[in-house]
Amino acid sequence: MEDLAARLAAVDARIADAARAAGRDPAEITRIVVTKFHPADLVASLYGLGVRDVGENRQQELTAKTAELGRLDGLRWHYIGQAQTNKARAIRDAASVVHSVDRARLADALDAVADDDTPDLDVLIQINLTADPGRGGVTPDGLEKLAEHVEGCRSLQLRGVMAVAPLDEHPAPAFERLAGYAERVRRIAPDATWISAGMTADFAEAIACGATHLRIGSAITGPRPTRG
Ligand SMILES: *Cc1c(COP(=O)(O)O)cnc(C)c1O
């Protein structure tokens, strides 16, 4: 717990430094702690340290942890993984934000499970910054079409874009492209101002390129347990 608090504080200090170096206000940046593969206890500990945004990338794990922890006032669960349409209801039940909308069919599925009294769901369009379709995300040439589609989904609020840096390229130029894609989405949806980018290895570069939401795992949680 002391180690966790120290790592969290150290990362927050690095975020603040990177923000100031980029001439930005650290307060405009949301740090999401990615807790995947770690037990629900870790989320409870983080909550005790003041963390209110956590990220998960597998629906089953998200569902299990939210069930185990119950309602923690003010805690937002961010879904950051690839999503199957038949898991839309489970994801929507557990998550406040879905970062990984990469196709119209997924947007439709997330929209379709809302009742009249379901709160709107914040969503981001995930963009593939690589040439490898296996890495997830819409290709940039399909961006406007998908943004227009999401805008047409009654119960979804399009908040912005999300991406993961390529493995075979320096993150800075990739995040610069992402900033350009974010601008293209804002021409369609002016309120879609979020840019979800930056992980343990590259959050400073993401901040320099305008990221508003960082998804940081191992630098805060420590190494992930290996999956059995
Ligand atoms: C695991 C994961 C992260 C966090 O990764 P770290 O390198 O541990 O910070 C961020 N984004 C996505 C989509 C992830 O799956």
The ligand as an SDF file (V2000), in Angstrom:
LIG
                    3D

 15 15  0  0  0  0  0  0  0  0999 V2000
   -2.8120   -2.3490  -20.5200 C   0  0  0  0  0  0  0  0  0  0  0  0
   -3.2260   -1.1350  -21.2540 C   0  0  0  0  0  0  0  0  0  0  0  0
   -2.7500    0.1300  -20.8770 C   0  0  0  0  0  0  0  0  0  0  0  0
   -1.7430    0.3660  -19.7480 C   0  0  0  0  0  0  0  0  0  0  0  0
   -0.5150   -0.2070  -20.0480 O   0  0  0  0  0  0  0  0  0  0  0  0
    0.8240    0.0800  -19.1680 P   0  0  0  0  0  0  0  0  0  0  0  0
    1.9220   -0.0790  -20.1410 O   0  0  0  0  0  0  0  0  0  0  0  0
    0.8370   -0.9350  -18.0840 O   0  0  0  0  0  0  0  0  0  0  0  0
    0.7260    1.4550  -18.6450 O   0  0  0  0  0  0  0  0  0  0  0  0
   -3.2230    1.2360  -21.5720 C   0  0  0  0  0  0  0  0  0  0  0  0
   -4.0890    1.1090  -22.6050 N   0  0  0  0  0  0  0  0  0  0  0  0
   -4.5630   -0.0900  -22.9980 C   0  0  0  0  0  0  0  0  0  0  0  0
   -5.5270   -0.1420  -24.1300 C   0  0  0  0  0  0  0  0  0  0  0  0
   -4.1590   -1.2420  -22.3360 C   0  0  0  0  0  0  0  0  0  0  0  0
   -4.6380   -2.4220  -22.7230 O   0  0  0  0  0  0  0  0  0  0  0  0
  1  2  1  0
  2  3  1  0
  2 14  2  0
  3  4  1  0
  3 10  2  0
  4  5  1  0
  5  6  1  0
  6  7  2  0
  6  8  1  0
  6  9  1  0
 10 11  1  0
 11 12  2  0
 12 13  1  0
 12 14  1  0
 14 15  1  0
M  END
$$$$
